[in-house]
Amino acid sequence: MYSVLICDDSLVARKQVAKCLPQDWDVAIHFARHGGEAIECLTAGKGQLLLLDLNMPEMDGYQTLEAIGNQGLKTNVIVVSGDVQPEARERVIRLGALDFIRKPVSAPELLDVLSKHKLINAPEAEEPQEFEPLDPDIRDCYQEITNIAMGRAGDHLARTLNVFVHLPIPNVNLIEVSELHMLLSDIENHERVSAVCQGFVGPGVQGEALCILSDSSLDDVARILNISGDVDDQKQLELLMDAASILIGTCLSGIAEQLDISFAQGQPVVLGQHRNITEIIATNKLKWKRTLAIEISYGLEGYNTVCELLLLFTESSMETLNYKLAHLLEDF
């Protein structure tokens, strides 16, 4: 069986790339969140084909390509990135990549590249039905306003915990809600997690915010706060609710201020403690057809702590959101 390794720090992007692989291709799919994990997988023989993002924490795509070359690892690399600068394309090719695909990847384009490099025989198959993607300029605006909002939330968290907070570039995707279960199942390699969900509504806009913290992260947060003794379920719940309140509230306030709207937030709901992500999603099935998903991953320097925040806007909200963002684009 052919082995495919998908390396991207975004759980949404990893699963979307996996979805775009030919459906009838008999492959074993593996995932990595950064270049370090990708090198470990390749060393273990996982990844005859590597689909590689460029902008990642710990070890980015360029460093990963260099490590592959230096260690003589055998794999075919196709870069999948939103960085479309000519120099980026030229640089990855010089470092040994076969090709470069711009995000968001589509199934037909991926099939063309795989066929071009004789990694798969192109079948005679009809193209899958796909919905219209986000306009690139609108996507950039979503990322920019989220970047500002998450910076405020990160600053609040950093002051509260007295630590340095890593702020990666937020990921913005328009996805089918039926994919949400599959997307989230990749969090922390199926590690047990705790999660809080909080609904929000504004003029023409509504959605849900999902804050997910792995159980191992809760122990680190308790250590940062100098909480001694056993950290029981009640104390862990308090830590989770505090983190969710800071991140959700500050992020939504930052986005609302930039778009000149206001959000009313519902009561936070604990979806589960110490449970598999699949169990948590099963208790909170969204009734929307599509959702605008903004994914933010917060990490604390010096600690094995990552908190995933997903802002999920209903499809009907996009008319208002896009109108607001289109107004911002007039300034460019």
Buried (B, 14 or more C-beta within 10 A) or exposed (E): EEBBBBBBBBBBBBBBBBBBBBEEBEBEBBBBBBBBBBBEBBEEEBBBBBBBBBBBBEBBBBBBBBBBEEEEBEBBBBBBBBBEEEEBBEBBBEBEBBBBBBBBBBBEBBBBBBBEEEBBEEEEEEEEEEEEEBEEEBBBBBBBBBBBBBBBBBEBBBEEBEBEBBBBBBBBBBBBBEBBBBBBBBBBEEEBBBBBBBBBBBEBBBBBBBBBBBBBBBBBBBEBBEBEEEBEEEBBBEBBBBBBBBBBBBBBBBBBBBBEBEBEBEEBEBBBBEBBBEEBBEEBEBEBEBBBBBBBBBBBEEBEBBBBBBBBBBBEBBEBBBEBBEEBEEEE
